[in-house]
């Protein structure tokens, strides 16, 4: 089994795609048929897409939690501090590796792991 698609919905697709770009993702802005324009990045075989909220949504789902192994961990942390991103867990050595947990602009918790 593989994860092939992960969709995040938000009220500001550009702002959220810029945030995830800090972790090394490269997004394309496009549309499939009649679907709304959205941002899409590929991580291995997995596609991460950032879509606008549906008409029935008033806010983004804050319960989804994702984790990324990132290069340039320290530089990324400094950028996040400069942007005043909320840290739910400061950079710490854990049983899962050196990591931190931050919140994206919609309040989702994002685990960031230092790549070796």
VMD Tcl script that draws the C-alpha trace (Angstrom):
set ca {
  {0.00 0.00 0.00}
  {1.10 3.56 -0.72}
  {-0.30 6.99 0.01}
  {-0.82 8.60 -3.38}
  {-2.83 11.72 -2.57}
  {-3.23 14.12 0.32}
  {-5.54 17.13 -0.03}
  {-5.50 20.12 2.31}
  {-8.33 22.65 2.09}
  {-7.85 26.25 3.09}
  {-9.28 29.73 2.78}
  {-6.00 31.04 1.29}
  {-4.34 28.56 -1.08}
  {-1.43 30.84 -2.00}
  {-0.53 31.59 1.61}
  {-0.66 27.90 2.56}
  {1.38 26.79 -0.47}
  {4.00 29.43 0.38}
  {4.15 28.02 3.93}
  {4.71 24.44 2.74}
  {7.31 25.67 0.25}
  {9.47 26.48 3.30}
  {9.91 22.71 3.79}
  {11.31 22.19 0.29}
  {8.12 21.48 -1.68}
  {7.69 22.93 -5.17}
  {4.10 23.64 -6.15}
  {2.40 24.02 -9.51}
  {-0.82 26.01 -9.84}
  {-3.32 24.25 -12.09}
  {-6.82 22.90 -12.61}
  {-8.24 19.47 -13.52}
  {-11.28 19.82 -15.79}
  {-13.95 21.79 -13.93}
  {-12.31 21.52 -10.49}
  {-11.11 24.71 -8.79}
  {-7.60 26.00 -9.39}
  {-5.26 24.59 -6.75}
  {-1.61 24.00 -5.86}
  {0.03 20.61 -6.31}
  {3.43 19.20 -5.26}
  {4.88 15.72 -5.63}
  {6.74 13.93 -2.84}
  {7.96 10.61 -4.25}
  {4.74 8.97 -5.48}
  {2.54 11.09 -3.21}
  {0.80 14.22 -4.46}
  {0.04 16.96 -1.92}
  {-2.68 19.29 -3.16}
  {-3.91 22.52 -1.62}
  {-7.49 23.31 -2.58}
  {-9.81 26.14 -1.59}
  {-12.50 25.37 0.98}
  {-15.64 23.76 -0.38}
  {-18.78 25.89 -0.53}
  {-20.09 24.15 2.59}
  {-16.89 24.68 4.63}
  {-16.47 27.73 6.83}
  {-12.98 26.81 8.01}
  {-10.17 24.32 7.37}
  {-10.00 20.97 9.15}
  {-7.46 21.41 11.95}
  {-7.34 17.73 12.91}
  {-5.13 16.47 10.09}
  {-1.50 15.99 11.14}
  {1.33 15.35 8.71}
  {5.07 14.95 9.08}
  {7.97 15.75 6.76}
  {11.64 14.84 6.88}
  {13.42 18.02 5.79}
  {16.88 19.09 4.74}
  {18.33 22.35 6.08}
  {16.49 21.80 9.36}
  {18.14 24.65 11.30}
  {17.71 27.20 8.50}
  {14.05 26.21 8.16}
  {13.51 26.59 11.91}
  {15.02 30.09 11.79}
  {12.68 31.08 8.93}
  {9.70 29.78 10.90}
  {10.77 31.75 13.98}
  {11.13 34.90 11.85}
  {7.62 34.35 10.48}
  {6.32 33.94 14.05}
  {4.99 30.46 13.32}
  {3.51 28.73 16.39}
  {5.71 25.92 17.75}
  {3.63 23.27 19.51}
  {6.88 21.42 20.35}
  {10.29 23.08 20.20}
  {13.08 21.28 18.31}
  {13.82 18.26 20.51}
  {15.48 14.86 20.32}
  {12.69 12.26 20.58}
  {12.42 8.52 20.17}
  {11.34 9.25 16.58}
  {14.36 11.45 15.79}
  {15.18 15.14 16.09}
  {11.93 16.97 15.40}
  {9.70 19.90 16.04}
  {5.95 20.40 15.69}
  {4.63 23.64 14.21}
  {1.18 24.85 13.23}
  {0.36 25.93 9.71}
  {-1.76 29.04 9.16}
  {-4.97 27.00 9.47}
  {-3.93 25.45 12.80}
  {-2.92 21.99 11.53}
  {0.00 20.44 13.42}
  {2.98 19.67 11.17}
  {5.83 17.47 12.38}
  {9.23 18.35 10.95}
  {12.04 15.81 11.22}
  {15.71 16.53 10.66}
  {17.00 14.46 7.75}
  {20.34 12.81 8.44}
}
mol new
graphics top color blue
foreach p $ca { graphics top sphere $p radius 0.5 }
foreach p [lrange $ca 0 end-1] q [lrange $ca 1 end] { graphics top cylinder $p $q radius 0.2 }
display resetview
